[in-house]
């Protein structure tokens, strides 16, 4: 069943990875006693857990397929997307993360209900859930492309197998297991990609960082000099603006509802911002080096056809990594997508249970009943994501990169804009939310099917330029149009002297009041969080270090394993030390 790329050592690594992930569900099962625990960790998590989780939810195997393919073809341009994420998280740190935590709700849509009323609660519930399914389908499809290159089987088979595994893990876990898994997977992903970066730069054809900078094709380091780069400056600006608004809407409050208080929320967002800024300098060196080592990836991945460039990162792993580390790289790719999918499944289940099922059908449901409902709904959404991922394989017009960014510009931005401004502007009427979405969707239809580049003097655009034009106009255009409409509704409400509902006044009162976890019934678990995660890091890092001893690699290969293992163990040691310090302080 498995292709020739994987050895028995790789399979050992993969089996251990999945056993380890399944164990998290059992380890953290006792942490979830009610819906608040299951869906947001009871609002008791520490910043380093939530910061890693926030970072990982914006990271999937798409980074190693669609985005890596973009780096292989166009160079550094793709980094703008991730720097935009870094800017978005930094805006979280400055303006929004602590406000989100102060909403004091279990799901982000409950905050939408408090701000815009029960009608918008249902509107945004049934807009967000399908969008989340499509996003997760994109991520899972990207993983299918990568994993199929390793396993040498049809991507559909990979999507089905991995999708089922992710669903089982998500249903078992709950938010505690998911966030803990995200933290572990952040360490694994960063360590293995650092190794991939080092090995890529060490290849004789690349000859170090200076060799990479001099040997890359023209336009890779200066994408605005490329032959079909008419809109590059506008594209970079659009990427920064679009990603920033996407990460600062009320729905994305779910990231910070888990933390103890607003200070911890700010630390978590700053951690995610730093990781997202540093990451691109590591992640996209390997695919750019692949352009030098193998200019024609169709010779390596004929099964990918004219999208062979999406296997650029995979090529570096297969070509340069020591025996057994290909399996570790594949685990990192699993980690990237699993972290996004399990978070999405848990989040969507929480929305449906708390914002639809309970208020509409079971207002007096017991905590146990809501927990069971959440697990059943998680499984249902998992099945829908698998179907969506399989459907993505039939889309031939756009590659994975284009699917991802255009979906965000055309669909996500209209949804996000009223949820950005609503947390700041108390005078906006409730109808401003759903009407802004309608205006945005209308503009997206206009941009996709009616707007003609020729109106602005651009004729005979290349395929790339046409896609860039659509991304810029649909994304930035939606930000401007939806914002103008939202402010127009504020002006109308003011002119009509519309009263502000008491529910909105209560929400803004909460937003002005810092969270005190202890006095508000939060459970003190700082020490146990550090203890459990520290032990998990020591176990997983120890396993990777052991591989450096038992796998028959040359010294360079053994050192790659030792680097990954010792890095994870070092983090584990620091966490366990923090637990001991906390324990002594309580004695």
C-alpha positions in Angstrom: 0.0 0.0 0.0 2.8 2.4 0.8 5.1 3.9 -1.8 8.8 3.4 -2.1 9.5 6.7 -0.4 8.9 5.5 3.2 11.2 3.1 5.1 10.3 1.0 8.1 11.8 3.7 10.2 9.5 6.3 8.7 6.5 4.1 9.4 7.7 3.7 13.1 7.8 7.5 13.4 4.3 7.9 11.9 2.8 5.1 14.1 4.3 6.6 17.3 3.0 10.1 16.2 -0.6 8.9 15.9 -0.5 6.8 19.1 0.9 9.9 20.9 -1.9 12.1 19.5 -4.6 9.6 20.4 -3.2 9.5 24.0 -3.8 13.2 24.4 -7.6 12.6 24.3 -7.3 10.2 27.2 -4.9 12.4 29.1 -7.0 15.5 28.9 -10.4 13.8 29.1 -10.7 14.6 32.9 -10.2 18.3 32.2 -13.6 18.6 30.5 -16.4 18.5 32.9 -18.9 20.8 31.1 -19.5 22.6 27.8 -17.3 25.5 28.9 -14.4 23.1 29.5 -15.0 21.2 26.3 -15.3 24.2 24.0 -12.9 26.8 25.6 -10.9 25.1 28.3 -13.1 26.8 31.0 -11.3 30.1 30.3 -8.3 28.9 32.3 -5.5 28.3 29.8 -2.1 30.0 29.9 -0.8 32.3 27.2 1.9 30.0 25.8 -0.7 27.3 25.1 -3.2 29.6 23.4 -0.5 31.5 21.5 0.8 28.3 20.0 -2.8 27.2 19.1 -3.5 30.6 17.5 -0.4 30.3 15.4 -1.2 26.7 14.3 -4.8 27.5 13.3 -3.3 29.8 10.6 -1.0 27.1 9.5 -1.8 24.0 7.5 -0.3 21.6 5.0 -1.4 24.2 2.5 1.7 26.1 3.6 3.8 23.2 2.3 1.8 22.7 -0.9 0.0 25.8 -2.4 2.1 28.4 -0.6 5.4 26.4 -1.1 4.5 26.1 -4.8 4.0 29.8 -5.0 7.5 30.3 -3.4 8.9 27.8 -5.9 7.4 29.7 -8.9 7.5 33.3 -7.7 9.9 33.5 -4.8 9.4 35.8 -1.8 6.0 37.2 -2.8 4.1 34.6 -0.9 5.7 35.7 2.4 3.4 38.8 2.3 0.4 36.6 3.3 2.2 35.4 6.4 3.6 38.8 7.3 0.0 40.0 7.0 -0.9 37.3 9.5 1.9 38.6 11.8 0.5 42.1 11.5 -3.0 40.8 12.2 -1.9 39.1 15.4 0.0 42.2 16.4 -3.2 44.2 16.0 -4.8 41.5 18.3 -2.1 42.4 20.8 -2.7 46.1 20.6 -6.5 46.4 20.2 -8.7 43.3 20.2 -7.5 40.1 22.1 -8.1 41.5 25.5 -11.5 42.8 24.4 -12.5 39.4 23.1 -11.6 37.8 26.5 -13.6 40.4 28.3 -16.8 39.3 26.4 -16.9 36.4 29.0 -18.7 34.0 26.6 -18.3 30.3 25.8 -18.4 30.7 22.0 -17.6 33.7 19.8 -21.1 33.7 18.3 -22.5 34.3 21.7 -20.6 37.6 21.6 -22.2 38.3 18.2 -25.6 37.7 19.8 -24.9 40.1 22.6 -23.7 42.7 20.1 -26.1 42.3 17.2 -29.0 40.3 18.6 -30.5 36.7 18.1 -31.2 37.2 14.3 -27.5 37.9 13.6 -26.6 35.1 15.9 -28.3 32.6 13.5 -27.2 34.5 10.4 -23.5 34.4 11.3 -23.8 30.8 12.7 -25.0 29.6 9.3 -22.5 31.7 7.4 -19.5 30.7 9.4 -20.1 27.0 9.7 -20.1 26.3 5.9 -17.1 28.6 5.4 -15.2 26.7 8.1 -16.0 23.4 6.3 -14.7 24.8 3.0 -11.5 26.1 4.6 -10.8 22.8 6.3 -11.5 21.0 3.1 -8.8 23.2 1.4 -6.4 22.3 4.2 -7.2 18.6 4.0 -6.9 18.5 0.2 -3.5 20.1 0.5 -2.4 17.4 2.9 -3.8 14.8 0.5 -1.5 16.1 -2.2 1.6 16.1 0.0 0.9 12.7 1.7 0.0 11.1 -1.6 3.5 12.0 -2.8 5.0 10.1 0.1 2.6 7.2 0.0 2.4 7.0 -3.7 -1.4 6.5 -3.6 -4.4 8.4 -4.9 -4.9 11.7 -2.9 -8.6 10.7 -2.4 -7.5 7.7 -0.4 -5.2 9.9 1.7 -7.9 12.4 2.4 -10.3 9.7 3.6 -7.8 8.0 5.9 -6.3 11.2 7.4 -9.8 12.8 7.7 -11.2 9.9 9.6 -8.1 9.9 12.0 -8.5 13.6 12.6 -12.3 13.3 13.3 -11.6 10.5 15.8 -8.9 12.5 17.6 -11.1 15.6 17.7 -14.2 13.9 19.1 -12.1 12.2 21.8 -10.3 15.4 22.9 -12.1 18.6 23.5 -10.4 22.0 23.7 -7.8 21.0 26.3 -6.5 18.1 24.2 -6.7 20.2 21.0 -4.8 23.2 22.4 -2.2 20.9 24.0 -1.8 19.1 20.7 -1.3 22.4 18.9 1.4 23.3 21.3 3.2 20.0 20.8 2.8 20.3 17.1 4.2 23.8 17.0 7.4 22.5 18.5 7.6 19.6 16.1 6.8 21.7 13.1 9.3 24.5 13.9 12.1 22.1 14.7 11.7 19.9 11.6 11.3 22.9 9.2 14.6 24.3 10.7 16.3 21.1 9.8 14.8 21.2 6.2 16.0 24.8 5.9 19.5 23.8 7.0 19.7 20.8 4.7 18.4 22.8 1.7 21.0 25.6 2.2 23.7 22.9 2.6 23.1 21.3 -0.8 26.1 21.8 -3.1 23.8 23.2 -5.8 22.6 25.9 -3.4 25.9 26.6 -1.6 24.5 28.4 1.4 22.4 31.5 1.9 24.6 33.6 -0.4 24.4 31.0 -3.1 20.6 30.9 -2.8 20.4 34.7 -3.1 22.6 34.7 -6.3 21.3 31.6 -8.0 17.5 32.2 -7.7 15.7 33.1 -11.0 15.3 36.7 -11.8 12.2 38.1 -9.9 12.3 35.7 -7.0 13.8 38.1 -4.6 12.2 41.1 -6.3 8.8 39.9 -7.5 7.9 43.3 -8.8 10.6 42.8 -11.5 8.9 39.6 -12.8 7.6 39.6 -16.4 3.9 39.3 -15.4 4.1 41.4 -12.1 1.8 44.3 -13.0 0.0 44.3 -9.7 2.7 43.0 -7.3 2.9 46.2 -5.2 -0.9 46.3 -4.9 -1.0 42.6 -4.2 1.5 42.9 -1.3 -0.5 45.8 0.2 -3.8 43.8 -0.3 -2.3 40.8 1.5 -1.3 42.8 4.5 -4.7 44.6 4.8 -6.9 41.5 4.1 -5.1 39.3 6.5 -5.1 41.9 9.2 -8.9 42.4 9.0 -9.5 38.7 8.8 -7.7 38.1 12.2 -9.4 40.9 14.0 -13.1 40.2 13.8 -15.3 39.1 16.6 -15.6 35.5 15.4 -11.8 35.1 15.8 -12.4 35.9 19.5 -12.6 32.1 20.0 -8.8 32.1 20.1 -8.7 34.2 23.3 -11.9 33.0 25.1 -9.7 30.1 26.4 -7.1 32.2 28.3 -7.2 33.1 32.0 -7.5 36.9 31.6 -6.9 39.8 29.2 -3.2 40.0 30.1 -2.7 36.4 29.1 -4.7 37.1 25.9 -2.3 39.9 24.9 0.7 37.7 25.5 -0.8 34.9 23.5 -1.4 37.2 20.5 2.1 38.6 20.7 3.5 35.1 20.7 1.5 34.2 17.6 2.6 37.4 15.9 6.3 36.7 16.5 6.1 33.1 15.4 4.2 34.2 12.2 6.8 36.8 11.4 9.8 34.6 11.9 8.3 31.5 10.3 8.3 32.5 6.6 12.1 33.1 6.7 12.3 29.4 7.5 9.4 27.8 5.7 10.1 29.2 2.2 13.8 28.7 1.9 13.4 25.0 1.1 11.0 25.4 -1.8 13.1 28.3 -3.3 16.2 26.1 -2.9 14.2 23.3 -4.7 13.9 25.7 -7.7 17.7 25.7 -7.9 18.2 22.0 -7.3 15.4 20.7 -9.5 14.0 23.3 -12.0 11.5 20.8 -13.4 9.5 19.1 -10.6 7.3 17.4 -13.2 10.2 14.9 -13.5 9.9 14.1 -9.8 6.1 14.2 -9.4 4.6 13.3 -12.7 1.3 12.3 -10.9 0.8 16.0 -10.1 0.8 17.1 -13.7 1.0 20.8 -14.3 0.9 21.4 -10.6 4.1 19.6 -9.8 5.5 22.8 -8.2 3.1 22.2 -5.3 5.5 19.3 -4.3 8.5 21.6 -3.9 8.8 21.3 -0.1 8.2 17.5 -0.3 11.0 17.3 -2.8 13.5 18.7 -0.3 12.4 16.2 2.3 12.7 13.2 -0.1 16.0 14.4 -1.6 17.9 15.6 1.5 16.6 14.2 4.7 18.3 11.3 6.5 16.8 7.9 7.0 13.7 8.0 9.1 13.3 11.8 9.0 10.9 11.8 6.1 8.4 10.2 8.4 9.0 12.9 10.9 8.5 15.6 8.2 5.3 13.9 7.2 4.2 14.0 10.9 4.9 17.7 10.9 2.6 18.1 7.8 -0.1 16.0 9.5 0.4 18.3 12.5 -0.1 21.4 10.5 -3.5 20.3 9.1 -4.7 18.4 12.1 -4.2 21.5 14.3 -6.4 23.5 12.0 -9.1 20.8 11.5 -9.5 19.7 15.1 -9.8 23.4 16.3 -12.4 24.0 13.5 -14.4 20.9 14.4 -14.4 21.8 18.1 -15.3 25.5 17.4 -18.1 24.7 15.0 -19.5 22.0 17.3 -19.5 24.6 20.1 -21.3 27.1 17.9 -24.0 24.7 16.8 -24.5 23.4 20.4 -24.5 26.7 22.2 -26.0 29.0 19.5 -28.5 26.8 17.8 -29.2 23.4 19.4 -29.5 24.6 23.0 -31.4 27.8 22.5 -33.8 26.4 19.8 -34.3 22.8 20.9 -32.9 22.0 24.4 -32.9 25.2 26.5 -32.6 23.2 29.7 -30.1 20.6 28.5 -27.8 19.1 31.1 -24.0 19.6 30.9 -23.6 15.9 30.1 -26.2 16.1 27.3 -24.4 19.2 25.7 -21.0 17.3 25.9 -22.5 14.4 24.0 -24.2 16.6 21.5 -20.8 18.4 20.9 -19.1 15.1 20.1 -21.8 13.9 17.7 -21.8 17.2 15.9 -18.0 17.2 15.7 -18.2 13.8 13.9 -20.8 15.2 11.5 -18.7 18.2 10.6 -15.7 15.9 10.1 -17.6 13.9 7.5 -18.6 17.2 5.7 -14.9 18.3 5.7 -13.8 15.1 4.0 -16.5 15.5 1.4 -15.4 19.2 0.8 -11.7 18.1 0.5 -12.7 15.5 -2.1 -14.7 18.1 -4.0 -11.6 20.4 -4.1 -9.8 17.9 -6.2 -12.3 18.6 -9.1 -11.5 22.3 -9.2 -9.0 22.6 -12.1 -9.1 26.4 -12.8 -7.2 27.5 -9.7 -4.4 25.9 -7.8 -4.4 25.5 -4.0 -2.8 28.9 -3.5 -5.4 30.7 -5.6 -8.3 28.8 -4.0 -7.2 29.8 -0.5 -6.6 33.5 -1.0 -9.6 34.1 -3.3 -12.0 32.4 -0.9 -10.7 34.7 1.8 -11.1 37.8 -0.3 -14.5 37.0 -1.9 -16.3 35.3 1.0 -14.5 35.8 4.4 -14.0 39.6 4.2 -17.7 40.4 3.8 -18.4 38.2 6.8 -15.6 39.7 8.9 -16.1 43.4 8.4 -19.2 44.1 10.6 -17.5 41.9 13.3 -14.4 44.0 13.2 -16.2 47.4 13.6 -18.9 46.1 15.9 -16.6 45.5 18.9 -15.5 49.2 18.8 -18.6 51.2 17.7 -21.5 50.9 20.1 -23.9 53.0 18.1 -24.1 50.6 15.1 -27.7 49.2 14.8 -28.3 45.4 14.8 -29.3 45.4 11.1 -25.8 46.8 10.2 -24.3 43.3 10.6 -26.4 41.2 8.2 -26.8 44.1 5.8 -23.0 44.6 5.6 -22.6 41.0 4.7 -25.2 41.2 1.9 -23.5 44.4 0.5 -20.1 42.6 0.6 -21.4 39.4 -1.1 -23.0 41.6 -3.8 -19.6 43.4 -4.3 -17.9 40.0 -4.5 -20.3 38.9 -7.3 -19.6 42.2 -9.1 -15.8 41.8 -8.8 -15.9 38.1 -9.9 -18.3 38.3 -12.9 -18.7 41.9 -14.0 -15.6 44.0 -13.1 -13.4 44.2 -16.2 -9.7 45.1 -16.0 -10.1 46.8 -19.4 -12.1 49.5 -17.6 -8.8 50.6 -16.0 -6.7 50.2 -19.2 -5.5 46.7 -18.4 -6.0 44.4 -21.4 -4.7 41.0 -22.3 -3.6 40.2 -18.8 -1.8 36.9 -18.1 -3.5 34.3 -16.0 -1.4 35.3 -13.0 -2.2 39.0 -13.5 -6.0 38.3 -13.8 -6.0 36.4 -10.6 -4.0 39.1 -8.8 -6.4 41.7 -10.1 -9.4 39.8 -8.7 -7.7 39.2 -5.4 -6.9 42.9 -4.9 -10.2 44.3 -6.0 -12.4 41.7 -4.2 -10.4 41.9 -1.0 -9.5 45.6 -0.6 -12.7 46.6 -2.4 -14.8 44.6 0.1 -13.0 46.2 3.1 -13.8 49.7 1.7 -17.4 49.0 0.6 -18.4 47.0 3.7 -16.8 49.6 6.0 -18.6 52.5 4.2 -21.9 50.7 4.5 -21.4 49.9 8.1 -20.6 53.5 9.0 -23.6 54.6 6.9 -25.8 52.4 9.1 -24.3 54.1 12.2 -25.2 57.5 10.7 -28.7 56.4 9.9 -29.2 55.1 13.5 -27.9 58.3 14.9 -30.2 60.4 12.7 -33.1 58.3 13.7 -32.1 58.5 17.4 -32.3 54.8 17.7 -31.9 53.5 21.3 -29.0 51.3 22.1 -30.3 47.9 23.4 -29.6 47.0 27.0 -27.8 43.9 25.9 -25.3 46.0 23.9 -24.8 48.3 26.9 -24.1 45.2 29.0 -21.6 43.9 26.5 -19.7 47.2 26.4 -19.7 47.4 30.2 -18.0 43.9 30.2 -15.5 45.1 27.6 -14.4 47.9 29.8 -13.9 45.6 32.8 -10.7 43.5 33.0 -11.1 39.8 33.7 -10.1 38.5 37.2 -10.1 34.8 36.7 -10.0 33.9 40.4 -12.9 36.1 41.5 -14.9 35.1 38.4 -14.8 31.4 39.2 -11.9 30.3 37.1 -10.1 27.1 38.1 -6.4 27.5 39.0 -4.5 25.0 36.9 -1.3 26.8 35.9 0.9 24.2 37.6 -0.8 21.2 36.1 -0.7 22.7 32.7 3.0 23.2 32.9 3.5 19.7 34.4 1.5 17.8 31.8 2.9 19.7 28.8 6.4 19.4 30.2 6.2 15.7 30.6 4.7 15.3 27.1 7.5 17.3 25.6 10.1 15.2 27.4 8.4 12.0 26.1 8.1 13.1 22.5 11.5 14.8 22.4 13.1 11.7 24.1 11.6 9.5 21.4 13.0 11.6 18.6 16.4 11.7 20.3 16.3 7.9 20.6 15.8 7.7 16.8 19.1 9.6 16.4 20.8 6.7 18.2 19.1 3.6 16.8 18.6 4.6 13.1 21.8 3.8 11.1 22.5 7.3 9.7 25.8 9.2 9.2 26.6 11.7 11.9 24.9 14.6 10.1 21.7 12.6 10.0 22.0 11.7 13.7 22.6 15.3 14.6 19.4 16.3 12.8 17.4 14.0 15.0 19.3 15.2 18.1 18.5 18.8 17.3 14.8 18.2 17.0 14.6 16.0 20.0 16.8 18.1 22.3 14.9 21.3 21.3 11.6 19.8 22.3 13.0 18.2 25.5 14.5 21.6 26.5 11.1 23.3 26.2 9.7 20.4 28.3 12.4 20.8 30.9 11.6 24.5 31.3 7.9 23.8 31.6 8.4 21.1 34.2 10.8 23.4 36.1 8.0 26.1 36.1 5.6 23.5 37.6 8.1 22.7 40.4 8.6 26.4 41.1 4.8 26.9 41.2 4.5 23.9 43.5 7.1 25.1 46.0 5.4 28.6 46.0 2.2 27.0 47.2 3.8 25.0 50.0 
